[in-house]
Amino acid sequence: MGDKVVPGRAVADVDGEVVVFMIGMRINRLWAVRSWLPALLAMPPMLKELARDRSSGLLGYRALGGGPRLFGVVQYWESREKLYAYASDPDRRHRPAWAAFNRRARRGGGGVGIWHETYVVPAGAYSTFYSSMPPTGLGAAYGVTSGRRGAHGAAVSVA
């Protein structure tokens, strides 16, 4: 995701459905470092692995903050099938990290919490709008085009 501002109005240049995956963790007990530190450190290598492999299906992502105990990432995927294929592939980083997390969680007594949500949004059921912004969100994942009314953009007037 770049910092170069796209002047004027823009919308995400998306055709078809959109797959959004959100994942995060919460440190429930700060002193339970053995529970939360491995979970925190597992995500960056997964994102690097996915970014290096254009065929993985990951189109883009953005880290989210929520305070000193909350961490998250929103990801945009080509398809739910590619997301699930990555998650279940024993030769990729996610599957072993997930197994290790579950082993630690059984011993850790809730020192860290994790969550994830997957949304498959049908074509035409989403709206994007950017005004004098660098590509962000779906616009960063798919690219942007000049703002207009229609399936890709919000019917919004900017003064």
DSSP file with accessible surface (Angstrom, degrees, kcal/mol):
  #  RESIDUE AA STRUCTURE BP1 BP2  ACC     N-H-->O    O-->H-N    N-H-->O    O-->H-N    TCO  KAPPA ALPHA  PHI   PSI    X-CA   Y-CA   Z-CA
    1    1 A M              0   0  113      0, 0.0     2,-0.1     0, 0.0   135,-0.1   0.000 360.0 360.0 360.0 123.6    0.0    0.0    0.0
    2    2 A G        -     0   0   44      2,-0.1   138,-0.0     1,-0.1     0, 0.0  -0.366 360.0-135.9 -90.2 171.9    1.5    3.3   -1.1
    3    3 A D        +     0   0  149     -2,-0.1     2,-0.4   131,-0.1    -1,-0.1   0.363  64.7 120.8-103.6   0.4    1.3    6.7    0.3
    4    4 A K        -     0   0  176      1,-0.1     2,-0.2   129,-0.1    -2,-0.1  -0.551  63.8-128.7 -72.6 122.0    0.8    8.5   -3.0
    5    5 A V        -     0   0   75     -2,-0.4    -1,-0.1   129,-0.2    -2,-0.1  -0.488   7.9-141.5 -72.3 133.5   -2.5   10.4   -2.9
    6    6 A V  E     -A  133   0A  43    127,-1.9   127,-0.7    -2,-0.2   126,-0.4  -0.882  29.2-129.3 -91.8 114.1   -4.9    9.7   -5.8
    7    7 A P  E     -     0   0A 108      0, 0.0   126,-0.0     0, 0.0     2,-0.0  -0.297  63.1  -2.3 -68.9 149.7   -6.4   13.2   -6.4
    8    8 A G  E    S-     0   0A  38    138,-0.1   124,-2.5     2,-0.0   125,-0.3  -0.264 110.0 -18.4  75.5-157.6  -10.1   13.6   -6.6
    9    9 A R  E     +A  131   0A  88    122,-0.2   138,-2.2   138,-0.1     2,-0.3  -0.624  64.0 166.9 -90.0 143.5  -12.8   10.9   -6.4
   10   10 A A  E     -AB 130 146A   3    120,-2.4   120,-2.5   136,-0.3     2,-0.3  -0.972  17.6-160.4-149.2 160.2  -12.0    7.3   -6.9
   11   11 A V  E     - B   0 145A   2    134,-2.4   134,-2.4    -2,-0.3     2,-0.1  -0.930  40.0 -86.2-134.9 160.7  -13.6    3.9   -6.3
   12   12 A A  E     - B   0 144A   1    140,-0.5     2,-1.5    -2,-0.3   132,-0.3  -0.467  36.0-129.5 -67.3 139.7  -12.1    0.4   -6.0
   13   13 A D        +     0   0   77    130,-2.9     2,-0.4   125,-0.2    -1,-0.1  -0.602  54.1 148.3 -92.8  73.9  -11.7   -1.2   -9.5
   14   14 A V        -     0   0    1     -2,-1.5     2,-0.4     2,-0.0     4,-0.1  -0.911  29.1-174.5-116.4 136.5  -13.4   -4.5   -8.6
   15   15 A D        +     0   0  130     -2,-0.4     2,-0.1     2,-0.1    -2,-0.0  -0.996  59.8   3.6-123.6 133.8  -15.5   -6.9  -10.7
   16   16 A G  S    S-     0   0   33     -2,-0.4   108,-0.4     2,-0.0    -2,-0.0  -0.429 105.5 -17.8  94.0-169.6  -17.2   -9.8   -9.1
   17   17 A E        -     0   0   85    106,-0.2     2,-0.4    -2,-0.1    -2,-0.1  -0.274  57.1-138.2 -73.4 162.1  -17.4  -10.9   -5.5
   18   18 A V  E     -C  121   0B   2    103,-2.4   103,-3.4    -4,-0.1     2,-0.5  -0.972   6.8-155.2-122.4 133.9  -15.1   -9.7   -2.8
   19   19 A V  E     -CD 120  77B   0     58,-0.9    58,-2.4    -2,-0.4     2,-0.5  -0.961  13.0-175.0-112.9 119.7  -13.6  -12.0    0.0
   20   20 A V  E     -CD 119  76B  23     99,-2.8    99,-3.2    -2,-0.5     2,-0.5  -0.966   3.2-171.3-117.0 128.1  -12.6  -10.2    3.2
   21   21 A F  E     -CD 118  75B  22     54,-2.7    54,-3.2    -2,-0.5     2,-0.4  -0.983   1.9-170.1-120.2 126.0  -10.9  -12.1    6.0
   22   22 A M  E     +CD 117  74B  49     95,-3.0    95,-2.6    -2,-0.5     2,-0.3  -0.964   9.3 172.8-117.6 134.6  -10.4  -10.5    9.3
   23   23 A I  E     +CD 116  73B  30     50,-2.4    50,-2.9    -2,-0.4     2,-0.3  -0.988   6.0 151.6-141.1 145.3   -8.2  -12.0   12.0
   24   24 A G  E     -CD 115  72B   8     91,-2.4    91,-2.3    -2,-0.3     2,-0.3  -0.978  25.2-139.8-162.4 174.1   -7.0  -10.8   15.4
   25   25 A M  E     -CD 114  71B  13     46,-2.7    46,-2.3    -2,-0.3     2,-0.4  -0.964   6.2-151.3-141.2 157.9   -5.8  -11.5   18.8
   26   26 A R  E     -CD 113  70B 109     87,-2.7    87,-2.8    -2,-0.3     2,-0.8  -0.999  18.3-134.2-131.1 128.6   -6.3  -10.1   22.3
   27   27 A I  E     +C  112   0B   5     42,-2.5    85,-0.2    -2,-0.4     3,-0.2  -0.747  26.1 178.0 -79.8 112.1   -3.8  -10.4   25.1
   28   28 A N  S    S+     0   0   55     83,-1.9     2,-0.4    -2,-0.8    84,-0.2   0.808  73.3  26.7 -86.2 -34.5   -5.9  -11.4   28.0
   29   29 A R    >   -     0   0   74     82,-1.9     3,-1.8     3,-0.1    -1,-0.3  -0.933  67.2-158.5-132.8 109.5   -3.1  -11.7   30.6
   30   30 A L  T 3  S+     0   0   86     -2,-0.4     3,-0.1     1,-0.3    -1,-0.1   0.838  93.4  55.7 -55.8 -36.6    0.0   -9.6   30.0
   31   31 A W  T 3  S+     0   0  194      1,-0.2     2,-1.3     2,-0.1     3,-0.3   0.625  85.5  83.8 -76.2  -7.6    2.2  -11.8   32.1
   32   32 A A    X>  +     0   0   15     -3,-1.8     3,-1.9     1,-0.2     4,-1.6  -0.288  51.8 152.3 -89.2  54.0    1.3  -14.9   30.1
   33   33 A V  H 3>  +     0   0   63     -2,-1.3     4,-2.6     1,-0.3    -1,-0.2   0.844  65.0  61.3 -57.1 -36.9    3.9  -14.0   27.5
   34   34 A R  H 34 S+     0   0  224     -3,-0.3    -1,-0.3     1,-0.2    -2,-0.1   0.744 107.9  46.2 -65.0 -20.2    4.4  -17.7   26.5
   35   35 A S  H <> S+     0   0   13     -3,-1.9     4,-0.5    -6,-0.2    -2,-0.2   0.897 123.8  26.6 -84.1 -47.4    0.8  -17.7   25.4
   36   36 A W  H  X S+     0   0   40     -4,-1.6     4,-2.6    -7,-0.2     5,-0.2   0.810 107.0  67.1 -94.2 -30.0    0.5  -14.5   23.4
   37   37 A L  H  X S+     0   0   65     -4,-2.6     4,-2.7    -5,-0.2     5,-0.2   0.938 102.2  47.9 -62.4 -45.8    4.0  -13.8   22.1
   38   38 A P  H  > S+     0   0   45      0, 0.0     4,-1.1     0, 0.0    -1,-0.2   0.906 113.2  49.7 -60.6 -36.4    4.1  -16.8   19.7
   39   39 A A  H  X S+     0   0   18     -4,-0.5     4,-0.8     2,-0.2     3,-0.4   0.926 112.3  47.6 -66.3 -41.7    0.7  -15.9   18.4
   40   40 A L  H  < S+     0   0   50     -4,-2.6     3,-0.5     1,-0.2    -1,-0.2   0.909 114.3  46.3 -64.7 -40.7    1.7  -12.3   17.8
   41   41 A L  H  < S+     0   0  102     -4,-2.7    -1,-0.2    -5,-0.2    -2,-0.2   0.620  99.9  70.1 -79.8 -11.9    4.9  -13.3   16.1
   42   42 A A  H  X S+     0   0   27     -4,-1.1     4,-1.2    -3,-0.4    -1,-0.2   0.824  88.7  61.7 -76.5 -30.3    3.3  -15.9   13.8
   43   43 A M  H  X S+     0   0   34     -4,-0.8     4,-2.5    -3,-0.5     5,-0.3   0.921  93.8  57.4 -69.9 -46.9    1.4  -13.5   11.6
   44   44 A P  H  > S+     0   0   64      0, 0.0     4,-2.4     0, 0.0     5,-0.2   0.926 107.7  47.7 -55.6 -44.1    4.2  -11.4    9.9
   45   45 A P  H  > S+     0   0   39      0, 0.0     4,-2.4     0, 0.0    -2,-0.2   0.881 111.3  52.3 -64.2 -33.0    5.9  -14.5    8.4
   46   46 A M  H  X S+     0   0   16     -4,-1.2     4,-2.5    -3,-0.2     5,-0.2   0.935 110.1  47.7 -64.7 -44.6    2.6  -15.8    7.1
   47   47 A L  H  X S+     0   0   12     -4,-2.5     4,-2.6     1,-0.2    -1,-0.2   0.899 112.2  49.7 -64.4 -38.3    1.9  -12.4    5.4
   48   48 A K  H  X S+     0   0  132     -4,-2.4     4,-1.9    -5,-0.3    -1,-0.2   0.916 110.4  50.7 -64.7 -42.7    5.4  -12.4    3.9
   49   49 A E  H  X S+     0   0   27     -4,-2.4     4,-0.9    -5,-0.2    -2,-0.2   0.934 113.7  44.7 -59.9 -45.4    4.9  -15.9    2.6
   50   50 A L  H >< S+     0   0    5     -4,-2.5     3,-0.6     1,-0.2     6,-0.3   0.899 110.8  53.2 -66.8 -41.1    1.6  -15.0    1.0
   51   51 A A  H 3< S+     0   0   60     -4,-2.6    -1,-0.2     1,-0.2    -2,-0.2   0.843 106.8  53.0 -65.5 -31.7    2.9  -11.8   -0.4
   52   52 A R  H 3< S+     0   0  173     -4,-1.9     2,-0.8     1,-0.2    -1,-0.2   0.746 103.2  63.0 -73.1 -23.9    5.8  -13.6   -2.1
   53   53 A D    X<  -     0   0   48     -4,-0.9     3,-2.2    -3,-0.6     5,-0.3  -0.812  62.1-174.6-108.9  94.4    3.4  -16.1   -3.8
   54   54 A R  G >  S+     0   0  207     -2,-0.8     3,-0.7     1,-0.3    -1,-0.2   0.761  84.7  59.7 -59.8 -25.2    1.1  -14.2   -6.2
   55   55 A S  G 3  S+     0   0   82      1,-0.2    -1,-0.3    -3,-0.1    -5,-0.1   0.551  80.6  87.6 -81.8  -4.5   -0.8  -17.4   -6.8
   56   56 A S  G <  S-     0   0   11     -3,-2.2    -1,-0.2    -6,-0.3    30,-0.2   0.808  98.4-121.7 -63.8 -30.9   -1.8  -17.7   -3.1
   57   57 A G    <   +     0   0    0     -3,-0.7    21,-2.6     1,-0.3     2,-0.5   0.251  67.7 133.0 106.3 -11.9   -4.8  -15.6   -3.6
   58   58 A L  E     +E   77   0B  18     -5,-0.3    -1,-0.3    19,-0.2    19,-0.2  -0.620  27.7 178.6 -74.6 123.3   -4.0  -12.8   -1.1
   59   59 A L  E     -     0   0B  50     17,-3.4     2,-0.3    -2,-0.5    18,-0.2   0.730  58.8 -36.5 -96.1 -28.5   -4.6   -9.5   -2.8
   60   60 A G  E     -E   76   0B  17     16,-1.2    16,-2.8    82,-0.0    -1,-0.4  -0.947  52.0-158.3 177.6 167.2   -3.7   -7.2    0.0
   61   61 A Y  E     -E   75   0B  95     -2,-0.3     2,-0.3    14,-0.2    14,-0.2  -0.980   4.5-155.8-156.9 163.3   -3.9   -6.6    3.7
   62   62 A R  E     -E   74   0B 115     12,-2.2    12,-2.6    -2,-0.3     2,-0.2  -0.970  22.4-125.3-146.8 131.5   -3.8   -3.9    6.4
   63   63 A A  E     -E   73   0B  75     -2,-0.3     2,-0.4    10,-0.2    10,-0.3  -0.494  26.0-154.0 -73.0 143.6   -2.8   -4.2   10.0
   64   64 A L  E     -E   72   0B  69      8,-3.6     8,-2.0    -2,-0.2     2,-0.3  -0.956   3.7-156.5-120.2 140.4   -5.4   -2.9   12.5
   65   65 A G  E     +E   71   0B  75     -2,-0.4     6,-0.2     6,-0.2     8,-0.0  -0.780  18.5 169.3-109.7 158.8   -4.7   -1.6   16.0
   66   66 A G        -     0   0   48      4,-1.1     3,-0.2     1,-0.7     5,-0.1   0.176  64.0 -58.9-151.6  16.7   -7.2   -1.5   18.8
   67   67 A G  S >  S-     0   0   42      3,-0.3     3,-0.8     1,-0.1    -1,-0.7  -0.657  78.4 -51.7 122.9 179.5   -5.2   -0.6   21.8
   68   68 A P  T 3  S+     0   0  124      0, 0.0    -1,-0.1     0, 0.0     3,-0.0   0.704 135.6  38.0 -68.1 -16.9   -2.2   -2.1   23.6
   69   69 A R  T 3  S+     0   0   77     -3,-0.2   -42,-2.5   -43,-0.1     2,-0.4   0.482 103.3  78.1-109.7  -6.2   -3.8   -5.6   23.9
   70   70 A L  E <   +D   26   0B  70     -3,-0.8    -4,-1.1   -44,-0.2     2,-0.3  -0.917  48.3 169.7-115.5 132.3   -5.6   -5.9   20.6
   71   71 A F  E     +DE  25  65B  77    -46,-2.3   -46,-2.7    -2,-0.4     2,-0.3  -0.992   8.9 160.5-137.1 143.1   -4.0   -6.7   17.2
   72   72 A G  E     -DE  24  64B  10     -8,-2.0    -8,-3.6    -2,-0.3     2,-0.4  -0.980  24.4-149.3-157.3 168.0   -5.6   -7.5   13.9
   73   73 A V  E     -DE  23  63B  13    -50,-2.9   -50,-2.4    -2,-0.3     2,-0.5  -0.995   8.2-152.5-141.8 134.2   -5.3   -7.8   10.2
   74   74 A V  E     -DE  22  62B  15    -12,-2.6   -12,-2.2    -2,-0.4     2,-0.3  -0.929  22.8-169.7-104.8 132.5   -7.9   -7.3    7.5
   75   75 A Q  E     -DE  21  61B   8    -54,-3.2   -54,-2.7    -2,-0.5     2,-0.4  -0.944  16.7-147.6-125.5 148.5   -7.1   -9.3    4.3
   76   76 A Y  E     -DE  20  60B  30    -16,-2.8   -17,-3.4    -2,-0.3   -16,-1.2  -0.965  22.1-170.5-117.2 129.0   -8.6   -9.3    0.8
   77   77 A W  E     -DE  19  58B   1    -58,-2.4   -58,-0.9    -2,-0.4   -19,-0.2  -0.875  33.2-129.7-122.7 152.1   -8.6  -12.6   -1.1
   78   78 A E  S    S-     0   0   87    -21,-2.6     2,-0.3    -2,-0.3    -1,-0.1   0.857  91.8 -10.6 -62.9 -39.0   -9.3  -13.7   -4.7
   79   79 A S     >  -     0   0   22    -22,-0.2     4,-1.7     1,-0.1    -1,-0.2  -0.990  58.8-116.9-159.3 157.8  -11.6  -16.4   -3.4
   80   80 A R  H  > S+     0   0  101     -2,-0.3     4,-2.9     1,-0.2     5,-0.3   0.879 115.1  59.7 -64.3 -35.7  -12.8  -18.2   -0.3
   81   81 A E  H  > S+     0   0  120      1,-0.2     4,-2.4     2,-0.2    -1,-0.2   0.906 105.4  46.7 -61.5 -41.4  -11.3  -21.4   -1.8
   82   82 A K  H  > S+     0   0   72      2,-0.2     4,-2.2     1,-0.2    -1,-0.2   0.893 111.8  51.5 -70.0 -36.5   -7.8  -19.9   -2.0
   83   83 A L  H  X S+     0   0    8     -4,-1.7     4,-2.4     2,-0.2    -2,-0.2   0.959 113.9  43.4 -60.8 -49.7   -8.1  -18.6    1.6
   84   84 A Y  H  X S+     0   0  119     -4,-2.9     4,-1.9     1,-0.2    -2,-0.2   0.860 110.4  56.3 -67.4 -34.6   -9.1  -22.1    2.9
   85   85 A A  H  X S+     0   0   55     -4,-2.4     4,-0.9    -5,-0.3    -1,-0.2   0.925 110.1  45.3 -63.1 -43.1   -6.5  -23.8    0.7
   86   86 A Y  H >< S+     0   0   16     -4,-2.2     3,-0.9     1,-0.2     9,-0.4   0.947 111.4  52.7 -63.1 -47.2   -3.8  -21.7    2.4
   87   87 A A  H 3< S+     0   0   31     -4,-2.4    -1,-0.2     1,-0.2    -2,-0.2   0.836 116.0  38.9 -60.1 -32.3   -5.2  -22.3    5.8
   88   88 A S  H 3< S+     0   0   67     -4,-1.9    -1,-0.2    -5,-0.2    -2,-0.2   0.501  84.4 113.3-100.3  -1.6   -5.3  -26.0    5.5
   89   89 A D    X<  -     0   0   53     -3,-0.9     3,-1.7    -4,-0.9     6,-0.6  -0.570  52.2-158.2 -76.4 114.7   -2.0  -26.6    3.6
   90   90 A P  T 3  S+     0   0   83      0, 0.0    -1,-0.2     0, 0.0    -4,-0.0   0.694  90.2  59.4 -68.5 -14.5    0.4  -28.5    5.9
   91   91 A D  T 3  S+     0   0  144      4,-0.1     2,-0.2     5,-0.0    -2,-0.1   0.423  96.4  73.9 -92.6   0.6    3.4  -27.2    3.8
   92   92 A R  S <  S-     0   0   45     -3,-1.7     3,-0.2    -6,-0.2   -46,-0.1  -0.663  93.6-104.8-109.0 169.8    2.6  -23.5    4.4
   93   93 A R  S  > S+     0   0  127     -2,-0.2     4,-1.8     1,-0.2     5,-0.2   0.786 105.9  64.9 -68.4 -30.3    3.1  -21.5    7.6
   94   94 A H  H  > S+     0   0   43     -8,-0.2     4,-2.9     1,-0.2     5,-0.2   0.939  95.9  52.7 -64.1 -50.1   -0.5  -21.3    8.8
   95   95 A R  H  > S+     0   0  120     -6,-0.6     4,-2.3    -9,-0.4     5,-0.2   0.937 113.4  41.8 -58.3 -49.5   -1.3  -24.9    9.5
   96   96 A P  H  > S+     0   0   68      0, 0.0     4,-2.5     0, 0.0    -1,-0.2   0.905 115.2  52.0 -64.9 -35.3    1.8  -25.6   11.8
   97   97 A A  H  X S+     0   0   26     -4,-1.8     4,-2.6     2,-0.2    -2,-0.2   0.907 109.7  49.7 -65.4 -38.8    1.3  -22.2   13.6
   98   98 A W  H  X S+     0   0   98     -4,-2.9     4,-2.4     2,-0.2    -1,-0.2   0.922 111.0  48.5 -65.0 -44.0   -2.4  -23.1   14.2
   99   99 A A  H  X S+     0   0   40     -4,-2.3     4,-2.1    -5,-0.2    -2,-0.2   0.926 112.9  48.1 -62.4 -43.3   -1.5  -26.5   15.7
  100  100 A A  H  X S+     0   0   20     -4,-2.5     4,-2.5     1,-0.2     5,-0.2   0.909 110.0  52.6 -65.0 -40.3    1.1  -24.9   17.9
  101  101 A F  H  X S+     0   0   22     -4,-2.6     4,-2.9     1,-0.2    -1,-0.2   0.933 108.6  50.2 -60.1 -45.4   -1.3  -22.2   19.0
  102  102 A N  H  X S+     0   0   49     -4,-2.4     4,-1.9     2,-0.2    -1,-0.2   0.894 109.8  50.6 -62.7 -39.2   -3.9  -24.9   20.0
  103  103 A R  H  X S+     0   0  121     -4,-2.1     4,-1.2     1,-0.2    -1,-0.2   0.942 114.4  43.6 -62.5 -46.1   -1.3  -26.8   22.0
  104  104 A R  H  X S+     0   0   47     -4,-2.5     4,-2.4     1,-0.2    -2,-0.2   0.888 110.2  56.4 -65.8 -38.7   -0.3  -23.6   23.9
  105  105 A A  H  X>S+     0   0   41     -4,-2.9     4,-0.9     1,-0.2     5,-0.6   0.888 103.0  54.3 -62.8 -37.9   -3.9  -22.6   24.3
  106  106 A R  H  <5S+     0   0  184     -4,-1.9    -1,-0.2     1,-0.2    -2,-0.2   0.877 119.3  34.3 -63.8 -34.3   -4.7  -25.9   26.1
  107  107 A R  H  <5S+     0   0  186     -4,-1.2    -2,-0.2    -5,-0.1    -1,-0.2   0.713 110.2  66.1 -88.6 -22.9   -1.9  -25.2   28.6
  108  108 A G  H  <5S-     0   0   14     -4,-2.4     3,-0.5    -5,-0.1    -2,-0.2   0.579  88.1-137.8 -85.0 -11.2   -2.2  -21.5   28.7
  109  109 A G  T  <5S-     0   0   55     -4,-0.9    -3,-0.1     1,-0.2    -4,-0.1   0.845  71.4 -47.7  61.3  34.8   -5.6  -21.1   30.4
  110  110 A G  S   <S+     0   0   40     -5,-0.6    -1,-0.2     2,-0.1   -82,-0.1   0.720  86.7 145.2  83.5  23.1   -6.9  -18.2   28.2
  111  111 A G  S    S+     0   0    1     -3,-0.5   -82,-1.9   -83,-0.1   -83,-1.9   0.767  75.6  26.2 -64.2 -24.2   -3.8  -16.0   28.3
  112  112 A V  E    S-C   27   0B  14    -85,-0.2     2,-0.4   -84,-0.2   -85,-0.2  -0.992  70.6-156.7-138.7 144.1   -4.5  -15.0   24.7
  113  113 A G  E     -C   26   0B  24    -87,-2.8   -87,-2.7    -2,-0.3     2,-0.3  -0.914   9.6-167.8-117.2 147.9   -7.7  -14.9   22.6
  114  114 A I  E     +C   25   0B  61     -2,-0.4     2,-0.3   -89,-0.3   -89,-0.2  -0.935   5.8 178.9-130.8 158.9   -8.0  -15.1   18.9
  115  115 A W  E     -C   24   0B  97    -91,-2.3   -91,-2.4    -2,-0.3     2,-0.3  -0.976   4.4-176.8-150.6 156.6  -10.8  -14.5   16.4
  116  116 A H  E     -C   23   0B 109     -2,-0.3     2,-0.3   -93,-0.2   -93,-0.2  -0.966   4.1-168.8-156.1 153.1  -11.4  -14.5   12.7
  117  117 A E  E     -C   22   0B  83    -95,-2.6   -95,-3.0    -2,-0.3     2,-0.4  -0.996   6.9-157.3-139.6 140.1  -14.2  -13.7   10.3
  118  118 A T  E     -C   21   0B  41     -2,-0.3     2,-0.5   -97,-0.2   -97,-0.2  -0.984   8.6-170.9-121.3 130.3  -14.6  -14.4    6.6
  119  119 A Y  E     -C   20   0B 107    -99,-3.2   -99,-2.8    -2,-0.4     2,-0.6  -0.985   9.7-166.2-121.5 127.5  -17.0  -12.4    4.5
  120  120 A V  E     -C   19   0B  46     -2,-0.5  -101,-0.2  -101,-0.2    -2,-0.0  -0.955  15.9-165.0-110.3 109.1  -17.9  -13.3    0.9
  121  121 A V  E     -C   18   0B  36   -103,-3.4  -103,-2.4    -2,-0.6     3,-0.1  -0.855  17.1-126.0-101.8 119.3  -19.6  -10.3   -0.5
  122  122 A P    >   -     0   0   80      0, 0.0     3,-2.3     0, 0.0     4,-0.1  -0.226  40.3 -81.2 -61.7 154.3  -21.5  -10.8   -3.8
  123  123 A A  T 3  S+     0   0   63      1,-0.3  -106,-0.2     2,-0.1    29,-0.1  -0.236 118.6  17.1 -52.3 134.9  -20.8   -8.6   -6.8
  124  124 A G  T 3  S+     0   0   50   -108,-0.4    -1,-0.3    27,-0.1  -107,-0.1   0.391  99.3  98.5  82.3  -4.7  -22.6   -5.3   -6.5
  125  125 A A  S <  S+     0   0   65     -3,-2.3     2,-0.3    -4,-0.1    -2,-0.1   0.203  74.3  65.6-101.0  15.7  -23.3   -5.7   -2.8
  126  126 A Y        -     0   0   28     25,-0.3     2,-0.4    -5,-0.1    -2,-0.1  -0.902  62.9-157.6-131.3 161.3  -20.4   -3.5   -1.7
  127  127 A S        -     0   0   76     -2,-0.3     2,-0.3     2,-0.0    26,-0.2  -0.998   7.5-173.9-140.6 139.8  -19.6    0.1   -2.2
  128  128 A T  B     +f  153   0C  11     24,-1.0    26,-1.6    -2,-0.4     2,-0.3  -0.967   5.6 173.1-132.8 151.4  -16.3    2.0   -2.1
  129  129 A F        +     0   0   60     -2,-0.3     2,-0.4    24,-0.2  -118,-0.2  -0.918   2.5 178.8-157.9 133.0  -15.4    5.7   -2.2
  130  130 A Y  E     -A   10   0A  32   -120,-2.5  -120,-2.4    -2,-0.3     2,-0.5  -0.999   6.7-168.0-135.2 137.0  -12.1    7.5   -1.8
  131  131 A S  E    S-A    9   0A  46     -2,-0.4  -122,-0.2  -122,-0.2    -2,-0.0  -0.971  76.0 -24.1-130.0 114.3  -11.5   11.2   -2.0
  132  132 A S  E    S+     0   0A  68   -124,-2.5    -1,-0.1    -2,-0.5  -123,-0.1   0.907 104.2 131.8  51.3  50.9   -7.9   12.5   -2.2
  133  133 A M  E     -A    6   0A  81   -127,-0.7  -127,-1.9  -125,-0.3    -1,-0.2  -0.934  63.7-110.7-125.9 152.0   -6.6    9.3   -0.5
  134  134 A P        -     0   0   25      0, 0.0  -129,-0.2     0, 0.0     6,-0.1  -0.429  66.2 -70.9 -67.1 157.8   -3.8    6.9   -1.2
  135  135 A P        +     0   0   35      0, 0.0     2,-0.3     0, 0.0  -133,-0.1  -0.346  70.0 176.7 -53.6 128.2   -5.3    3.5   -2.3
  136  136 A T    >   -     0   0   35     -3,-0.1     3,-1.8  -135,-0.1     4,-0.3  -0.963  41.7 -19.7-137.2 149.4   -6.8    2.0    0.9
  137  137 A G  T >> S+     0   0   14     -2,-0.3     4,-1.9     1,-0.3     3,-0.5  -0.235 134.8   0.7  57.1-128.6   -8.8   -1.1    1.7
  138  138 A L  H 3> S+     0   0   20      1,-0.2     4,-2.9     2,-0.2     5,-0.4   0.850 133.6  60.6 -61.3 -32.5  -10.3   -2.7   -1.4
  139  139 A G  H <> S+     0   0    0     -3,-1.8     4,-1.6     1,-0.2    -1,-0.2   0.873 106.5  45.4 -63.6 -35.3   -8.8    0.1   -3.4
  140  140 A A  H <4 S+     0   0   38     -3,-0.5    -1,-0.2    -4,-0.3    -2,-0.2   0.873 116.4  46.2 -73.6 -35.6   -5.3   -1.0   -2.4
  141  141 A A  H  < S+     0   0   16     -4,-1.9    -2,-0.2     1,-0.1    -1,-0.2   0.890 131.1  18.1 -73.8 -40.4   -6.1   -4.6   -3.0
  142  142 A Y  H  < S-     0   0   61     -4,-2.9    -3,-0.2     1,-0.3    -2,-0.2   0.533 108.0-112.6-109.0 -13.0   -7.7   -4.2   -6.4
  143  143 A G     <  -     0   0   31     -4,-1.6  -130,-2.9    -5,-0.4     2,-0.3  -0.207  32.3 -97.3  92.9 166.7   -6.6   -0.8   -7.6
  144  144 A V  E     -B   12   0A  41   -132,-0.3     2,-0.3    -2,-0.1  -132,-0.2  -0.853  26.2-167.8-123.5 160.3   -8.7    2.3   -8.1
  145  145 A T  E     -B   11   0A  45   -134,-2.4  -134,-2.4    -2,-0.3     3,-0.1  -0.899  47.4 -64.6-137.0 166.1  -10.4    4.0  -10.9
  146  146 A S  E     -B   10   0A  84     -2,-0.3  -136,-0.3  -136,-0.2  -138,-0.1  -0.178  65.1 -96.1 -56.5 143.9  -12.0    7.5  -11.2
  147  147 A G        +     0   0   22   -138,-2.2     2,-0.3   -17,-0.1    -1,-0.1  -0.300  58.8 147.2 -65.3 138.8  -15.1    7.9   -9.0
  148  148 A R        -     0   0  102     -3,-0.1     2,-0.1     6,-0.1     5,-0.1  -0.973  50.1 -92.0-161.3 161.4  -18.5    7.4  -10.5
  149  149 A R  S    S+     0   0  175     -2,-0.3     2,-0.3     3,-0.1     5,-0.1  -0.487  77.0  76.5 -73.4 150.8  -21.9    6.1   -9.6
  150  150 A G  B >  S-G  153   0C  49      3,-0.7     3,-0.6    -2,-0.1    -2,-0.1  -0.928  95.1 -34.5 143.4-165.4  -22.5    2.5  -10.2
  151  151 A A  T 3  S+     0   0   63     -2,-0.3   -25,-0.3     1,-0.2   -27,-0.1   0.772 131.2  42.2 -63.1 -27.6  -21.8   -1.0   -8.9
  152  152 A H  T 3  S+     0   0   21     -3,-0.1   -24,-1.0   -25,-0.1  -140,-0.5   0.644 110.9  52.5 -97.1 -15.3  -18.3   -0.1   -7.6
  153  153 A G  B <  S-fG 128 150C   8     -3,-0.6    -3,-0.7   -26,-0.2     2,-0.2  -0.868  78.2-110.1-128.0 157.0  -18.9    3.3   -6.0
  154  154 A A        -     0   0   18    -26,-1.6     2,-2.0    -2,-0.3    -6,-0.1  -0.554  32.0-120.8 -77.9 143.4  -21.1    5.0   -3.6
  155  155 A A        +     0   0   65     -2,-0.2     2,-0.4    -6,-0.1    -1,-0.1  -0.601  63.4 145.9 -83.7  77.8  -23.5    7.5   -4.9
  156  156 A V        -     0   0   60     -2,-2.0     2,-0.5    -8,-0.0    -2,-0.0  -0.955  43.6-143.0-122.5 137.9  -22.0   10.2   -2.8
  157  157 A S        -     0   0  106     -2,-0.4     2,-0.5     0, 0.0    -2,-0.0  -0.867  12.5-155.4-100.8 132.1  -21.5   13.9   -3.6
  158  158 A V              0   0   61     -2,-0.5  -149,-0.1     0, 0.0    -2,-0.0  -0.936 360.0 360.0-109.0 124.6  -18.4   15.6   -2.4
  159  159 A A              0   0  144     -2,-0.5     0, 0.0     0, 0.0     0, 0.0  -0.429 360.0 360.0 -79.0 360.0  -18.5   19.3   -1.8
